[in-house]
Amino acid sequence: MVSAIHAIGKITLDGYLNEDEWSRAQAIDALTMVEPTTGNPASLGTTVKIVMDKRDIYLGIICYDEPSNIV
């Protein structure tokens, strides 16, 4: 089970996870594939973190991939 942490400061939607909340948020990184082989560990890492405030839920997603592989 994963819990979102409550933001103390303002979260800026700028593509950077540099607010203190992101360093305190629990990392979800034991992800599995859907394609090409359902259920196998992901071949490249992805980390997801969840932060919330009174109004919004923020997902911080870091995808570890080579830019040349992105289609």
N, CA, C, O and CB atoms as a CASP TS submission, in Angstrom:
PFRMAT TS
TARGET T0000
AUTHOR 0000-0000-0000
METHOD Language model
MODEL 1
PARENT N/A
ATOM      1  N   MET     1       0.845  -1.181   0.000  1.00  0.00           N
ATOM      2  CA  MET     1       0.000   0.000   0.000  1.00  0.00           C
ATOM      3  C   MET     1       0.890   1.244   0.000  1.00  0.00           C
ATOM      4  O   MET     1       1.932   1.279   0.654  1.00  0.00           O
ATOM      5  CB  MET     1      -0.961  -0.002   1.225  1.00  0.00           C
ATOM      6  N   VAL     2       0.467   2.241  -0.730  1.00  0.00           N
ATOM      7  CA  VAL     2       1.219   3.484  -0.839  1.00  0.00           C
ATOM      8  C   VAL     2       0.353   4.621  -0.336  1.00  0.00           C
ATOM      9  O   VAL     2      -0.841   4.677  -0.628  1.00  0.00           O
ATOM     10  CB  VAL     2       1.677   3.740  -2.297  1.00  0.00           C
ATOM     11  N   SER     3       0.947   5.515   0.410  1.00  0.00           N
ATOM     12  CA  SER     3       0.230   6.685   0.919  1.00  0.00           C
ATOM     13  C   SER     3       0.793   7.951   0.304  1.00  0.00           C
ATOM     14  O   SER     3       2.002   8.087   0.120  1.00  0.00           O
ATOM     15  CB  SER     3       0.314   6.754   2.453  1.00  0.00           C
ATOM     16  N   ALA     4      -0.099   8.869  -0.008  1.00  0.00           N
ATOM     17  CA  ALA     4       0.330  10.190  -0.472  1.00  0.00           C
ATOM     18  C   ALA     4       0.738  11.009   0.743  1.00  0.00           C
ATOM     19  O   ALA     4       0.161  10.861   1.820  1.00  0.00           O
ATOM     20  CB  ALA     4      -0.804  10.911  -1.282  1.00  0.00           C
ATOM     21  N   ILE     5       1.728  11.870   0.571  1.00  0.00           N
ATOM     22  CA  ILE     5       2.072  12.777   1.660  1.00  0.00           C
ATOM     23  C   ILE     5       1.402  14.123   1.413  1.00  0.00           C
ATOM     24  O   ILE     5       1.113  14.483   0.272  1.00  0.00           O
ATOM     25  CB  ILE     5       3.615  12.940   1.787  1.00  0.00           C
ATOM     26  N   HIS     6       1.161  14.851   2.475  1.00  0.00           N
ATOM     27  CA  HIS     6       0.535  16.170   2.372  1.00  0.00           C
ATOM     28  C   HIS     6       1.601  17.224   2.110  1.00  0.00           C
ATOM     29  O   HIS     6       2.621  17.276   2.796  1.00  0.00           O
ATOM     30  CB  HIS     6      -0.258  16.510   3.659  1.00  0.00           C
ATOM     31  N   ALA     7       1.354  18.049   1.123  1.00  0.00           N
ATOM     32  CA  ALA     7       2.284  19.127   0.782  1.00  0.00           C
ATOM     33  C   ALA     7       2.196  20.228   1.831  1.00  0.00           C
ATOM     34  O   ALA     7       1.105  20.650   2.213  1.00  0.00           O
ATOM     35  CB  ALA     7       1.983  19.695  -0.632  1.00  0.00           C
ATOM     36  N   ILE     8       3.333  20.678   2.281  1.00  0.00           N
ATOM     37  CA  ILE     8       3.396  21.809   3.205  1.00  0.00           C
ATOM     38  C   ILE     8       3.534  23.098   2.406  1.00  0.00           C
ATOM     39  O   ILE     8       2.879  24.099   2.699  1.00  0.00           O
ATOM     40  CB  ILE     8       4.578  21.651   4.205  1.00  0.00           C
ATOM     41  N   GLY     9       4.397  23.060   1.391  1.00  0.00           N
ATOM     42  CA  GLY     9       4.599  24.223   0.528  1.00  0.00           C
ATOM     43  C   GLY     9       3.844  24.076  -0.779  1.00  0.00           C
ATOM     44  O   GLY     9       3.052  23.151  -0.958  1.00  0.00           O
ATOM     45  N   LYS    10       4.100  24.995  -1.681  1.00  0.00           N
ATOM     46  CA  LYS    10       3.442  25.003  -2.984  1.00  0.00           C
ATOM     47  C   LYS    10       4.168  24.063  -3.936  1.00  0.00           C
ATOM     48  O   LYS    10       5.397  24.069  -3.998  1.00  0.00           O
ATOM     49  CB  LYS    10       3.393  26.432  -3.567  1.00  0.00           C
ATOM     50  N   ILE    11       3.414  23.255  -4.680  1.00  0.00           N
ATOM     51  CA  ILE    11       3.974  22.394  -5.709  1.00  0.00           C
ATOM     52  C   ILE    11       3.856  23.135  -7.048  1.00  0.00           C
ATOM     53  O   ILE    11       2.762  23.538  -7.443  1.00  0.00           O
ATOM     54  CB  ILE    11       3.241  20.996  -5.752  1.00  0.00           C
ATOM     55  N   THR    12       4.966  23.308  -7.729  1.00  0.00           N
ATOM     56  CA  THR    12       4.980  23.977  -9.018  1.00  0.00           C
ATOM     57  C   THR    12       5.022  22.923 -10.122  1.00  0.00           C
ATOM     58  O   THR    12       5.880  22.041 -10.115  1.00  0.00           O
ATOM     59  CB  THR    12       6.188  24.949  -9.129  1.00  0.00           C
ATOM     60  N   LEU    13       4.095  23.020 -11.065  1.00  0.00           N
ATOM     61  CA  LEU    13       4.046  22.080 -12.187  1.00  0.00           C
ATOM     62  C   LEU    13       5.002  22.554 -13.275  1.00  0.00           C
ATOM     63  O   LEU    13       4.612  23.253 -14.209  1.00  0.00           O
ATOM     64  CB  LEU    13       2.597  21.945 -12.746  1.00  0.00           C
ATOM     65  N   ASP    14       6.279  22.151 -13.128  1.00  0.00           N
ATOM     66  CA  ASP    14       7.311  22.607 -14.050  1.00  0.00           C
ATOM     67  C   ASP    14       8.167  21.472 -14.602  1.00  0.00           C
ATOM     68  O   ASP    14       9.138  21.716 -15.319  1.00  0.00           O
ATOM     69  CB  ASP    14       8.190  23.607 -13.365  1.00  0.00           C
ATOM     70  N   GLY    15       7.811  20.235 -14.270  1.00  0.00           N
ATOM     71  CA  GLY    15       8.579  19.094 -14.755  1.00  0.00           C
ATOM     72  C   GLY    15       9.756  18.722 -13.867  1.00  0.00           C
ATOM     73  O   GLY    15      10.449  17.743 -14.145  1.00  0.00           O
ATOM     74  N   TYR    16       9.995  19.483 -12.806  1.00  0.00           N
ATOM     75  CA  TYR    16      11.085  19.197 -11.873  1.00  0.00           C
ATOM     76  C   TYR    16      10.490  18.782 -10.531  1.00  0.00           C
ATOM     77  O   TYR    16       9.552  19.409 -10.040  1.00  0.00           O
ATOM     78  CB  TYR    16      12.023  20.433 -11.706  1.00  0.00           C
ATOM     79  N   LEU    17      11.033  17.739  -9.952  1.00  0.00           N
ATOM     80  CA  LEU    17      10.573  17.286  -8.627  1.00  0.00           C
ATOM     81  C   LEU    17      11.560  17.796  -7.588  1.00  0.00           C
ATOM     82  O   LEU    17      12.217  17.010  -6.905  1.00  0.00           O
ATOM     83  CB  LEU    17      10.446  15.711  -8.561  1.00  0.00           C
ATOM     84  N   ASN    18      11.662  19.125  -7.471  1.00  0.00           N
ATOM     85  CA  ASN    18      12.670  19.707  -6.590  1.00  0.00           C
ATOM     86  C   ASN    18      12.102  20.306  -5.305  1.00  0.00           C
ATOM     87  O   ASN    18      12.862  20.853  -4.505  1.00  0.00           O
ATOM     88  CB  ASN    18      13.423  20.760  -7.329  1.00  0.00           C
ATOM     89  N   GLU    19      10.801  20.221  -5.085  1.00  0.00           N
ATOM     90  CA  GLU    19      10.246  20.667  -3.802  1.00  0.00           C
ATOM     91  C   GLU    19      10.565  19.611  -2.736  1.00  0.00           C
ATOM     92  O   GLU    19      10.717  18.432  -3.054  1.00  0.00           O
ATOM     93  CB  GLU    19       8.691  20.908  -3.908  1.00  0.00           C
ATOM     94  N   ASP    20      10.664  20.033  -1.494  1.00  0.00           N
ATOM     95  CA  ASP    20      10.997  19.118  -0.390  1.00  0.00           C
ATOM     96  C   ASP    20      10.025  17.948  -0.297  1.00  0.00           C
ATOM     97  O   ASP    20      10.417  16.851   0.102  1.00  0.00           O
ATOM     98  CB  ASP    20      11.010  19.875   0.933  1.00  0.00           C
ATOM     99  N   GLU    21       8.778  18.164  -0.654  1.00  0.00           N
ATOM    100  CA  GLU    21       7.764  17.110  -0.555  1.00  0.00           C
ATOM    101  C   GLU    21       8.149  15.877  -1.376  1.00  0.00           C
ATOM    102  O   GLU    21       7.904  14.748  -0.949  1.00  0.00           O
ATOM    103  CB  GLU    21       6.405  17.641  -1.022  1.00  0.00           C
ATOM    104  N   TRP    22       8.746  16.084  -2.539  1.00  0.00           N
ATOM    105  CA  TRP    22       9.102  14.943  -3.381  1.00  0.00           C
ATOM    106  C   TRP    22      10.163  14.069  -2.731  1.00  0.00           C
ATOM    107  O   TRP    22      10.148  12.851  -2.910  1.00  0.00           O
ATOM    108  CB  TRP    22       9.592  15.423  -4.734  1.00  0.00           C
ATOM    109  N   SER    23      11.078  14.660  -1.984  1.00  0.00           N
ATOM    110  CA  SER    23      12.108  13.850  -1.320  1.00  0.00           C
ATOM    111  C   SER    23      11.530  13.075  -0.138  1.00  0.00           C
ATOM    112  O   SER    23      12.077  12.049   0.266  1.00  0.00           O
ATOM    113  CB  SER    23      13.264  14.743  -0.843  1.00  0.00           C
ATOM    114  N   ARG    24      10.421  13.569   0.414  1.00  0.00           N
ATOM    115  CA  ARG    24       9.773  12.868   1.532  1.00  0.00           C
ATOM    116  C   ARG    24       8.765  11.821   1.078  1.00  0.00           C
ATOM    117  O   ARG    24       8.399  10.942   1.859  1.00  0.00           O
ATOM    118  CB  ARG    24       9.083  13.864   2.428  1.00  0.00           C
ATOM    119  N   ALA    25       8.314  11.897  -0.160  1.00  0.00           N
ATOM    120  CA  ALA    25       7.286  10.989  -0.662  1.00  0.00           C
ATOM    121  C   ALA    25       7.850   9.583  -0.873  1.00  0.00           C
ATOM    122  O   ALA    25       9.001   9.413  -1.276  1.00  0.00           O
ATOM    123  CB  ALA    25       6.696  11.526  -1.974  1.00  0.00           C
ATOM    124  N   GLN    26       7.023   8.591  -0.596  1.00  0.00           N
ATOM    125  CA  GLN    26       7.407   7.200  -0.792  1.00  0.00           C
ATOM    126  C   GLN    26       7.549   6.912  -2.284  1.00  0.00           C
ATOM    127  O   GLN    26       6.707   7.324  -3.083  1.00  0.00           O
ATOM    128  CB  GLN    26       6.373   6.248  -0.146  1.00  0.00           C
ATOM    129  N   ALA    27       8.610   6.205  -2.656  1.00  0.00           N
ATOM    130  CA  ALA    27       8.836   5.855  -4.058  1.00  0.00           C
ATOM    131  C   ALA    27       8.157   4.531  -4.383  1.00  0.00           C
ATOM    132  O   ALA    27       8.286   3.552  -3.647  1.00  0.00           O
ATOM    133  CB  ALA    27      10.346   5.776  -4.366  1.00  0.00           C
ATOM    134  N   ILE    28       7.437   4.518  -5.493  1.00  0.00           N
ATOM    135  CA  ILE    28       6.853   3.291  -6.021  1.00  0.00           C
ATOM    136  C   ILE    28       7.712   2.940  -7.227  1.00  0.00           C
ATOM    137  O   ILE    28       7.724   3.668  -8.220  1.00  0.00           O
ATOM    138  CB  ILE    28       5.303   3.459  -6.403  1.00  0.00           C
ATOM    139  N   ASP    29       8.438   1.816  -7.141  1.00  0.00           N
ATOM    140  CA  ASP    29       9.341   1.501  -8.246  1.00  0.00           C
ATOM    141  C   ASP    29       9.408   0.018  -8.591  1.00  0.00           C
ATOM    142  O   ASP    29      10.214  -0.377  -9.434  1.00  0.00           O
ATOM    143  CB  ASP    29      10.709   1.985  -7.919  1.00  0.00           C
ATOM    144  N   ALA    30       8.596  -0.797  -7.969  1.00  0.00           N
ATOM    145  CA  ALA    30       8.551  -2.223  -8.296  1.00  0.00           C
ATOM    146  C   ALA    30       7.431  -2.451  -9.307  1.00  0.00           C
ATOM    147  O   ALA    30       6.457  -3.150  -9.028  1.00  0.00           O
ATOM    148  CB  ALA    30       8.334  -3.096  -7.011  1.00  0.00           C
ATOM    149  N   LEU    31       7.587  -1.850 -10.483  1.00  0.00           N
ATOM    150  CA  LEU    31       6.553  -1.916 -11.515  1.00  0.00           C
ATOM    151  C   LEU    31       6.813  -3.084 -12.459  1.00  0.00           C
ATOM    152  O   LEU    31       7.946  -3.537 -12.616  1.00  0.00           O
ATOM    153  CB  LEU    31       6.491  -0.595 -12.305  1.00  0.00           C
ATOM    154  N   THR    32       5.739  -3.559 -13.084  1.00  0.00           N
ATOM    155  CA  THR    32       5.856  -4.652 -14.042  1.00  0.00           C
ATOM    156  C   THR    32       5.339  -4.209 -15.409  1.00  0.00           C
ATOM    157  O   THR    32       4.644  -3.201 -15.536  1.00  0.00           O
ATOM    158  CB  THR    32       5.085  -5.894 -13.547  1.00  0.00           C
ATOM    159  N   MET    33       5.697  -4.986 -16.418  1.00  0.00           N
ATOM    160  CA  MET    33       5.313  -4.680 -17.797  1.00  0.00           C
ATOM    161  C   MET    33       3.895  -5.156 -18.106  1.00  0.00           C
ATOM    162  O   MET    33       3.373  -6.071 -17.470  1.00  0.00           O
ATOM    163  CB  MET    33       6.299  -5.320 -18.771  1.00  0.00           C
ATOM    164  N   VAL    34       3.294  -4.517 -19.089  1.00  0.00           N
ATOM    165  CA  VAL    34       2.062  -5.002 -19.694  1.00  0.00           C
ATOM    166  C   VAL    34       2.398  -5.569 -21.072  1.00  0.00           C
ATOM    167  O   VAL    34       1.883  -6.615 -21.466  1.00  0.00           O
ATOM    168  CB  VAL    34       0.992  -3.863 -19.795  1.00  0.00           C
ATOM    169  N   GLU    35       3.264  -4.871 -21.792  1.00  0.00           N
ATOM    170  CA  GLU    35       3.731  -5.338 -23.098  1.00  0.00           C
ATOM    171  C   GLU    35       5.243  -5.255 -23.133  1.00  0.00           C
ATOM    172  O   GLU    35       5.771  -4.311 -22.545  1.00  0.00           O
ATOM    173  CB  GLU    35       3.107  -4.507 -24.255  1.00  0.00           C
ATOM    174  N   PRO    36       5.961  -6.107 -23.736  1.00  0.00           N
ATOM    175  CA  PRO    36       5.512  -7.257 -24.496  1.00  0.00           C
ATOM    176  C   PRO    36       5.225  -8.488 -23.647  1.00  0.00           C
ATOM    177  O   PRO    36       4.602  -9.431 -24.136  1.00  0.00           O
ATOM    178  CB  PRO    36       6.528  -7.594 -25.516  1.00  0.00           C
ATOM    179  N   THR    37       5.661  -8.508 -22.385  1.00  0.00           N
ATOM    180  CA  THR    37       5.466  -9.688 -21.552  1.00  0.00           C
ATOM    181  C   THR    37       4.775  -9.290 -20.256  1.00  0.00           C
ATOM    182  O   THR    37       5.426  -8.799 -19.334  1.00  0.00           O
ATOM    183  CB  THR    37       6.812 -10.385 -21.259  1.00  0.00           C
ATOM    184  N   THR    38       3.488  -9.493 -20.176  1.00  0.00           N
ATOM    185  CA  THR    38       2.697  -9.089 -19.012  1.00  0.00           C
ATOM    186  C   THR    38       3.215  -9.732 -17.738  1.00  0.00           C
ATOM    187  O   THR    38       3.418 -10.944 -17.669  1.00  0.00           O
ATOM    188  CB  THR    38       1.232  -9.452 -19.215  1.00  0.00           C
ATOM    189  N   GLY    39       3.428  -8.886 -16.719  1.00  0.00           N
ATOM    190  CA  GLY    39       3.817  -9.369 -15.397  1.00  0.00           C
ATOM    191  C   GLY    39       5.306  -9.440 -15.141  1.00  0.00           C
ATOM    192  O   GLY    39       5.724  -9.572 -13.991  1.00  0.00           O
ATOM    193  N   ASN    40       6.115  -9.355 -16.178  1.00  0.00           N
ATOM    194  CA  ASN    40       7.568  -9.375 -15.975  1.00  0.00           C
ATOM    195  C   ASN    40       8.036  -8.037 -15.416  1.00  0.00           C
ATOM    196  O   ASN    40       7.388  -7.013 -15.635  1.00  0.00           O
ATOM    197  CB  ASN    40       8.305  -9.692 -17.300  1.00  0.00           C
ATOM    198  N   PRO    41       9.162  -8.037 -14.694  1.00  0.00           N
ATOM    199  CA  PRO    41       9.707  -6.760 -14.213  1.00  0.00           C
ATOM    200  C   PRO    41       9.984  -5.826 -15.391  1.00  0.00           C
ATOM    201  O   PRO    41      10.363  -6.272 -16.474  1.00  0.00           O
ATOM    202  CB  PRO    41      11.004  -6.993 -13.393  1.00  0.00           C
ATOM    203  N   ALA    42       9.796  -4.550 -15.170  1.00  0.00           N
ATOM    204  CA  ALA    42      10.052  -3.563 -16.215  1.00  0.00           C
ATOM    205  C   ALA    42      11.517  -3.613 -16.623  1.00  0.00           C
ATOM    206  O   ALA    42      12.399  -3.727 -15.771  1.00  0.00           O
ATOM    207  CB  ALA    42       9.671  -2.143 -15.737  1.00  0.00           C
ATOM    208  N   SER    43      11.778  -3.530 -17.921  1.00  0.00           N
ATOM    209  CA  SER    43      13.154  -3.603 -18.408  1.00  0.00           C
ATOM    210  C   SER    43      13.928  -2.326 -18.100  1.00  0.00           C
ATOM    211  O   SER    43      15.150  -2.364 -17.951  1.00  0.00           O
ATOM    212  CB  SER    43      13.168  -3.869 -19.910  1.00  0.00           C
ATOM    213  N   LEU    44      13.230  -1.195 -18.003  1.00  0.00           N
ATOM    214  CA  LEU    44      13.839   0.072 -17.607  1.00  0.00           C
ATOM    215  C   LEU    44      13.040   0.636 -16.441  1.00  0.00           C
ATOM    216  O   LEU    44      11.822   0.464 -16.378  1.00  0.00           O
ATOM    217  CB  LEU    44      13.886   1.085 -18.802  1.00  0.00           C
ATOM    218  N   GLY    45      13.711   1.298 -15.533  1.00  0.00           N
ATOM    219  CA  GLY    45      13.062   1.751 -14.312  1.00  0.00           C
ATOM    220  C   GLY    45      12.099   2.914 -14.496  1.00  0.00           C
ATOM    221  O   GLY    45      12.282   3.760 -15.371  1.00  0.00           O
ATOM    222  N   THR    46      11.076   2.941 -13.663  1.00  0.00           N
ATOM    223  CA  THR    46      10.148   4.052 -13.541  1.00  0.00           C
ATOM    224  C   THR    46       9.865   4.222 -12.059  1.00  0.00           C
ATOM    225  O   THR    46       9.642   3.237 -11.355  1.00  0.00           O
ATOM    226  CB  THR    46       8.824   3.810 -14.364  1.00  0.00           C
ATOM    227  N   THR    47       9.872   5.447 -11.578  1.00  0.00           N
ATOM    228  CA  THR    47       9.560   5.741 -10.181  1.00  0.00           C
ATOM    229  C   THR    47       8.379   6.696 -10.142  1.00  0.00           C
ATOM    230  O   THR    47       8.338   7.685 -10.875  1.00  0.00           O
ATOM    231  CB  THR    47      10.793   6.346  -9.438  1.00  0.00           C
ATOM    232  N   VAL    48       7.416   6.389  -9.276  1.00  0.00           N
ATOM    233  CA  VAL    48       6.227   7.226  -9.105  1.00  0.00           C
ATOM    234  C   VAL    48       6.165   7.669  -7.654  1.00  0.00           C
ATOM    235  O   VAL    48       6.393   6.870  -6.746  1.00  0.00           O
ATOM    236  CB  VAL    48       4.920   6.462  -9.516  1.00  0.00           C
ATOM    237  N   LYS    49       5.852   8.959  -7.429  1.00  0.00           N
ATOM    238  CA  LYS    49       5.661   9.498  -6.084  1.00  0.00           C
ATOM    239  C   LYS    49       4.349  10.275  -6.073  1.00  0.00           C
ATOM    240  O   LYS    49       3.954  10.858  -7.083  1.00  0.00           O
ATOM    241  CB  LYS    49       6.868  10.412  -5.651  1.00  0.00           C
ATOM    242  N   ILE    50       3.673  10.276  -4.916  1.00  0.00           N
ATOM    243  CA  ILE    50       2.365  10.923  -4.816  1.00  0.00           C
ATOM    244  C   ILE    50       2.380  11.951  -3.683  1.00  0.00           C
ATOM    245  O   ILE    50       2.738  11.645  -2.546  1.00  0.00           O
ATOM    246  CB  ILE    50       1.246   9.870  -4.584  1.00  0.00           C
ATOM    247  N   VAL    51       1.979  13.180  -4.027  1.00  0.00           N
ATOM    248  CA  VAL    51       1.876  14.283  -3.064  1.00  0.00           C
ATOM    249  C   VAL    51       0.492  14.896  -3.235  1.00  0.00           C
ATOM    250  O   VAL    51      -0.031  14.946  -4.348  1.00  0.00           O
ATOM    251  CB  VAL    51       3.020  15.364  -3.277  1.00  0.00           C
ATOM    252  N   MET    52      -0.096  15.358  -2.155  1.00  0.00           N
ATOM    253  CA  MET    52      -1.414  15.980  -2.261  1.00  0.00           C
ATOM    254  C   MET    52      -1.500  17.216  -1.387  1.00  0.00           C
ATOM    255  O   MET    52      -0.748  17.370  -0.424  1.00  0.00           O
ATOM    256  CB  MET    52      -2.510  14.988  -1.875  1.00  0.00           C
ATOM    257  N   ASP    53      -2.430  18.096  -1.739  1.00  0.00           N
ATOM    258  CA  ASP    53      -2.769  19.223  -0.874  1.00  0.00           C
ATOM    259  C   ASP    53      -4.280  19.195  -0.677  1.00  0.00           C
ATOM    260  O   ASP    53      -4.920  18.188  -0.981  1.00  0.00           O
ATOM    261  CB  ASP    53      -2.287  20.600  -1.487  1.00  0.00           C
ATOM    262  N   LYS    54      -4.851  20.263  -0.182  1.00  0.00           N
ATOM    263  CA  LYS    54      -6.293  20.269   0.100  1.00  0.00           C
ATOM    264  C   LYS    54      -7.143  20.123  -1.147  1.00  0.00           C
ATOM    265  O   LYS    54      -8.298  19.703  -1.068  1.00  0.00           O
ATOM    266  CB  LYS    54      -6.672  21.540   0.808  1.00  0.00           C
ATOM    267  N   ARG    55      -6.581  20.467  -2.305  1.00  0.00           N
ATOM    268  CA  ARG    55      -7.366  20.502  -3.534  1.00  0.00           C
ATOM    269  C   ARG    55      -6.927  19.521  -4.611  1.00  0.00           C
ATOM    270  O   ARG    55      -7.752  19.056  -5.397  1.00  0.00           O
ATOM    271  CB  ARG    55      -7.326  21.859  -4.090  1.00  0.00           C
ATOM    272  N   ASP    56      -5.640  19.201  -4.656  1.00  0.00           N
ATOM    273  CA  ASP    56      -5.102  18.446  -5.785  1.00  0.00           C
ATOM    274  C   ASP    56      -4.264  17.257  -5.345  1.00  0.00           C
ATOM    275  O   ASP    56      -3.761  17.203  -4.223  1.00  0.00           O
ATOM    276  CB  ASP    56      -4.275  19.349  -6.658  1.00  0.00           C
ATOM    277  N   ILE    57      -4.130  16.302  -6.267  1.00  0.00           N
ATOM    278  CA  ILE    57      -3.215  15.169  -6.114  1.00  0.00           C
ATOM    279  C   ILE    57      -2.165  15.320  -7.211  1.00  0.00           C
ATOM    280  O   ILE    57      -2.506  15.518  -8.377  1.00  0.00           O
ATOM    281  CB  ILE    57      -3.974  13.765  -6.207  1.00  0.00           C
ATOM    282  N   TYR    58      -0.899  15.229  -6.840  1.00  0.00           N
ATOM    283  CA  TYR    58       0.204  15.387  -7.771  1.00  0.00           C
ATOM    284  C   TYR    58       0.935  14.056  -7.911  1.00  0.00           C
ATOM    285  O   TYR    58       1.276  13.423  -6.912  1.00  0.00           O
ATOM    286  CB  TYR    58       1.171  16.503  -7.302  1.00  0.00           C
ATOM    287  N   LEU    59       1.172  13.638  -9.136  1.00  0.00           N
ATOM    288  CA  LEU    59       1.960  12.446  -9.408  1.00  0.00           C
ATOM    289  C   LEU    59       3.291  12.889  -9.991  1.00  0.00           C
ATOM    290  O   LEU    59       3.334  13.566 -11.018  1.00  0.00           O
ATOM    291  CB  LEU    59       1.213  11.475 -10.376  1.00  0.00           C
ATOM    292  N   GLY    60       4.368  12.507  -9.337  1.00  0.00           N
ATOM    293  CA  GLY    60       5.705  12.758  -9.862  1.00  0.00           C
ATOM    294  C   GLY    60       6.211  11.460 -10.456  1.00  0.00           C
ATOM    295  O   GLY    60       6.351  10.467  -9.742  1.00  0.00           O
ATOM    296  N   ILE    61       6.487  11.450 -11.742  1.00  0.00           N
ATOM    297  CA  ILE    61       6.887  10.224 -12.431  1.00  0.00           C
ATOM    298  C   ILE    61       8.249  10.451 -13.086  1.00  0.00           C
ATOM    299  O   ILE    61       8.431  11.379 -13.874  1.00  0.00           O
ATOM    300  CB  ILE    61       5.820   9.798 -13.494  1.00  0.00           C
ATOM    301  N   ILE    62       9.194   9.585 -12.743  1.00  0.00           N
ATOM    302  CA  ILE    62      10.523   9.635 -13.333  1.00  0.00           C
ATOM    303  C   ILE    62      10.684   8.373 -14.171  1.00  0.00           C
ATOM    304  O   ILE    62      10.616   7.260 -13.650  1.00  0.00           O
ATOM    305  CB  ILE    62      11.648   9.751 -12.233  1.00  0.00           C
ATOM    306  N   CYS    63      10.898   8.554 -15.475  1.00  0.00           N
ATOM    307  CA  CYS    63      11.065   7.433 -16.398  1.00  0.00           C
ATOM    308  C   CYS    63      12.522   7.366 -16.822  1.00  0.00           C
ATOM    309  O   CYS    63      13.053   8.306 -17.413  1.00  0.00           O
ATOM    310  CB  CYS    63      10.132   7.576 -17.638  1.00  0.00           C
ATOM    311  N   TYR    64      13.159   6.254 -16.518  1.00  0.00           N
ATOM    312  CA  TYR    64      14.567   6.070 -16.877  1.00  0.00           C
ATOM    313  C   TYR    64      14.622   5.364 -18.228  1.00  0.00           C
ATOM    314  O   TYR    64      14.431   4.151 -18.312  1.00  0.00           O
ATOM    315  CB  TYR    64      15.339   5.250 -15.778  1.00  0.00           C
ATOM    316  N   ASP    65      14.881   6.124 -19.270  1.00  0.00           N
ATOM    317  CA  ASP    65      14.908   5.581 -20.616  1.00  0.00           C
ATOM    318  C   ASP    65      15.908   6.391 -21.434  1.00  0.00           C
ATOM    319  O   ASP    65      16.217   7.536 -21.106  1.00  0.00           O
ATOM    320  CB  ASP    65      13.490   5.606 -21.267  1.00  0.00           C
ATOM    321  N   GLU    66      16.395   5.792 -22.478  1.00  0.00           N
ATOM    322  CA  GLU    66      17.272   6.483 -23.406  1.00  0.00           C
ATOM    323  C   GLU    66      16.402   7.330 -24.337  1.00  0.00           C
ATOM    324  O   GLU    66      15.448   6.806 -24.912  1.00  0.00           O
ATOM    325  CB  GLU    66      18.158   5.472 -24.212  1.00  0.00           C
ATOM    326  N   PRO    67      16.701   8.619 -24.502  1.00  0.00           N
ATOM    327  CA  PRO    67      15.889   9.442 -25.395  1.00  0.00           C
ATOM    328  C   PRO    67      15.724   8.866 -26.798  1.00  0.00           C
ATOM    329  O   PRO    67      14.700   9.084 -27.446  1.00  0.00           O
ATOM    330  CB  PRO    67      16.491  10.799 -25.494  1.00  0.00           C
ATOM    331  N   SER    68      16.722   8.140 -27.261  1.00  0.00           N
ATOM    332  CA  SER    68      16.639   7.563 -28.615  1.00  0.00           C
ATOM    333  C   SER    68      15.600   6.436 -28.692  1.00  0.00           C
ATOM    334  O   SER    68      15.179   6.063 -29.787  1.00  0.00           O
ATOM    335  CB  SER    68      18.017   7.028 -29.048  1.00  0.00           C
ATOM    336  N   ASN    69      15.185   5.893 -27.550  1.00  0.00           N
ATOM    337  CA  ASN    69      14.188   4.813 -27.530  1.00  0.00           C
ATOM    338  C   ASN    69      12.762   5.333 -27.457  1.00  0.00           C
ATOM    339  O   ASN    69      11.821   4.556 -27.623  1.00  0.00           O
ATOM    340  CB  ASN    69      14.446   3.892 -26.358  1.00  0.00           C
ATOM    341  N   ILE    70      12.577   6.606 -27.217  1.00  0.00           N
ATOM    342  CA  ILE    70      11.238   7.164 -27.062  1.00  0.00           C
ATOM    343  C   ILE    70      10.648   7.457 -28.435  1.00  0.00           C
ATOM    344  O   ILE    70      11.237   8.171 -29.247  1.00  0.00           O
ATOM    345  CB  ILE    70      11.269   8.448 -26.196  1.00  0.00           C
ATOM    346  N   VAL    71       9.472   6.888 -28.672  1.00  0.00           N
ATOM    347  CA  VAL    71       8.807   7.066 -29.965  1.00  0.00           C
ATOM    348  C   VAL    71       7.641   8.011 -29.808  1.00  0.00           C
ATOM    349  O   VAL    71       6.943   8.298 -30.781  1.00  0.00           O
ATOM    350  CB  VAL    71       8.332   5.715 -30.539  1.00  0.00           C
TER
END
